[in-house]
Amino acid sequence: MQAFLDSLLAMVQKANGFLADYILIILLVGAGLFFTVKTRFVQVRCFGEGMEKVFGNIKLFGNKDGSGLTSFQALATAIAAQVGTGNIVGASGAILVGGPGAIFWMWIIAFLGMATIYAEAVLAQETRVSDANGEIHGGPVYYIKKAFPNGFGTFLAVFFAVAITVALGFFGSMVQSNSIAESCYTAFRIDGWIIGIIVAAVSAFIFIGGVKRLASVTEKLVPIMACLFLLGGLVVLVARIKYIPETFGAIFKYAFTPDALIGGGIGYALKTAISQGAKRGLFSNEAGMGSTPHAHAMADVEKPHDQGCVAMVGVFIDTFVVLTMTALVVISTLYVGEGGLLASGDYVAAIEAQGIMKTNAMQMAVGSVFGTSFGNMFIAICLLFFAYSTIIGWNFFGKINVQYLTKNSKTAVVIYSVIAIVFIFLGTLLSNDLVWELTDFFNYLMVIPNVIALIALWKVVAASARGKK
């Protein structure tokens, strides 16, 4: 069995290498640049508008009636999906493999992604539909069909629906539960299968409650988990304040000269840094992936542009606030200063010698300031919040696509939910590397039909950004 899993891991890694290094970068950077230009830098022009719509209208007990969600509930559901293990484990992994410079490329991808996610939210609002019961449905499958109202569009929509169901509903949830289990074992020595049973049981409770229960949980959970993590990270940065300039210097320096750390020629090293930034950036903020439009489609707003602005704030919070906090904490404690990884003669060897991995890097970073036990426990608790919120958000996104594929079959939704719960449990038992690679693979597949449809409908997005709709 282990030989089979090792062979599968090798095959998926090879496929992911091609997709991440070429297809993904071209699509994400290309789409981001395209919509940045076509919307006249909407992420700059309308950023203040988005912040005002989010923070000027926060309600922790919104929409009890009606079929839709408040704009904040929709954003909270989107952020619940965006802010997960990618912000801690994914960011740490990108730094370890691509060097501190990978964070710079994450920032670039996120800046461009703000324009892309604006397009996704606008089109989700423009193409959403209501069923016979008044329940709102929306997401990429609907704007894909609008972009291509023929057999090709049907194929792309089905392809996307299957990919997102597998990527987020099944394998994606495995990544989240896997990270919860590993961090809790490190901090509390609780066996993975015990964590698996607990997380699966609590998830089932949310799944059964439907979108209203989901929104009720996320609108309260997201602000709490973000504040907890940012407060802890801020305390670490204050303790390492003299190393902050060197930390930012390392990010910018190794964005363009990563070969000084990871070896190989400058071409290979730069490609590694950029691809790490691109694929971990995608996993973190999900701009261009086609997941968060499902939440934004359900927002009750005056016009699509309003939710597009709110969606941009989600990417900003995810990458420029939460993920950046992870990066600064890890780099300022493990990389810079006396005895840091940047001062070692052999970067790769130093990582191996100190036992630093993407799953424990943040725990080691916090532990270096406050002690190993506290670091392990604090990050385990944060990761529990982050990963669990992502599980329930991703399950909801998968559910919408199962409904699309089965013409709203209640039986199919129940079967999907049961399978998802099983995958959540299995995620606590399997190899971390294999789970991550499988999730990445299906995430990349989602991007392709989603971006194709976004580009095809660019005029609708541009009109919205310019106030013509």
Disulfide bonds with the S-S distance in Angstrom:
none
